[in-house]
Amino acid sequence: MKISVGGILFDMDGVLVSSLGSVERSWTKWALAHGVDPALAIQTAHGRRAIESVKFLRPDLDSREEMLHVEELEVEDTEGLKTLPGVVRILHSLPPDRWAVVTSATHRLALSRLRAGGIPTPERLVSADQVAQGKPFPEPYLAGAKLLGLPPADCLVIEDAPSGATAGHAAGCRVLATLFSHPLESLSAADWIVRSLDDVQVSITGNDIELEFEPVARE
């Protein structure tokens, strides 16, 4: 499979960096302190803004206050955090003005995780605290396309979570998903699926970013 796009919008957690351990440990601590099933908290938190996860799990609490509490737990917990395969190679091959990070993490948490993973701070970043509605709504990826100065149809979203794939599709972008954190059958909103970014080759031809990969077959 070969595709050409004008720009790439990367999700962060599960696409650029592996932060599953931090997410799961932090949400487990928060859940146990607030009478919530940790497994439900972890499932709810993946791919969603913390403020929306808190609203869903404990609508009786001050969602902003609790979001800041979870943010602090996650910023402090960087154990096991690492850059995922293929990421450094791909980012180094892209002009800085042709890609952005679009994440459900807050700005502070995003910068913390990117630094911990050894990823250069992107020139263009859309974080959870910069949008009114997070994924699965299209606003984050519409904002990312705007930062690149491109129509959404000229952008490729790279995601690992169903909510993010849904958001990218709703924004009018094409979506490439990886199988880092969710099973194949849950990523139906993606146009293509690969095992990891290690399976993707990127080159620049004129004004186009060309990507070549072998999609995972779907039943």
BELBEL-V478352 format. One record per residue. PHI is phi in degrees with one decimal (* if undefined). BURIAL is I if it has 24 or more other ideal C-beta (glycine too) atoms within 12 Angstrom, else O. Layout:
phi;burial
PHI;BURIAL
PHI;BURIAL
//
This chain:
phi;burial
*;O
-125.8;O
-134.1;I
-122.7;O
-138.2;I
-88.4;I
-157.0;I
-124.5;I
-112.7;I
-94.7;I
-66.1;I
-100.1;I
-67.8;I
89.0;I
-117.5;I
-92.8;I
-130.1;I
-92.9;I
-127.6;I
-56.9;I
-61.8;O
-61.9;I
-59.9;I
-69.0;I
-66.6;I
-67.4;I
-70.9;I
-64.9;I
-59.8;O
-63.5;I
-62.2;I
-63.3;O
-78.6;O
-126.2;I
66.2;O
-114.5;I
-63.4;O
-57.2;O
-62.5;O
-66.7;O
-62.3;I
-65.0;I
-61.0;I
-69.1;I
-75.3;I
-62.9;I
79.1;I
-124.1;I
-67.2;I
-58.8;I
-63.2;I
-76.0;I
-64.4;I
-61.9;I
-59.3;O
-73.0;O
-79.7;I
-140.0;I
-64.4;O
-82.6;O
-95.7;O
-73.7;O
-65.1;O
-68.7;O
-61.5;O
-70.5;I
-60.1;I
-65.3;O
-64.5;I
-64.5;I
-56.3;I
-62.5;O
-60.5;I
-73.8;I
-61.9;I
-75.7;O
-105.2;I
-113.8;I
-60.8;O
78.9;O
-72.2;I
-152.5;O
-74.1;I
-83.1;I
-58.2;O
88.2;I
-66.3;I
-60.0;O
-58.8;O
-67.9;I
-63.5;I
-68.5;O
-87.7;O
-102.7;I
-62.2;O
-57.3;O
-89.6;O
-112.4;I
-143.6;I
-144.9;I
-104.4;I
-124.8;I
-126.8;I
-85.8;I
-80.0;I
-69.3;I
-58.6;I
-61.1;I
-67.3;I
-60.4;I
-63.1;I
-62.4;I
-71.7;I
-63.0;I
-63.4;O
-62.3;I
-85.8;I
76.3;O
-96.6;I
-58.3;O
-60.9;O
-69.1;I
-68.5;O
-129.9;I
-141.5;I
-112.5;I
-111.3;I
-60.3;I
-85.9;I
-107.7;I
-128.9;I
-81.3;O
-128.9;O
-85.8;I
-57.2;I
-88.8;I
-72.4;I
-76.9;I
-50.8;I
-58.6;I
-77.7;I
-63.6;I
-65.8;I
-64.4;I
-62.2;I
-63.3;I
-61.5;I
-82.7;I
71.4;O
-125.7;I
-64.4;O
-53.5;I
-64.4;O
-91.9;I
-110.1;I
-106.9;I
-91.7;I
-115.3;I
-135.4;I
-127.2;I
-115.8;I
-56.6;I
-64.3;I
-71.6;I
-63.3;I
-63.7;I
-63.2;I
-63.5;I
-64.4;I
-64.6;O
-77.1;I
96.0;O
-91.3;I
-82.3;I
-129.6;I
-111.8;I
-110.3;I
-111.9;I
-100.8;I
-71.3;I
-122.9;I
-132.9;I
-71.3;O
-51.4;I
-68.0;O
-85.5;I
-105.7;I
-65.0;O
-76.5;I
-80.8;I
-75.4;I
-141.0;I
-132.7;I
-125.9;I
-66.0;O
-159.0;I
-70.7;I
-64.7;O
-92.4;I
-115.7;I
-105.4;O
-125.6;I
-143.4;O
-109.1;O
-129.1;O
62.1;O
-94.6;O
-105.7;O
-98.6;I
-104.5;I
-119.8;I
-126.7;O
-161.3;I
-106.1;O
-64.5;I
-69.8;O
-70.1;O
-108.5;O
-75.0;O
//
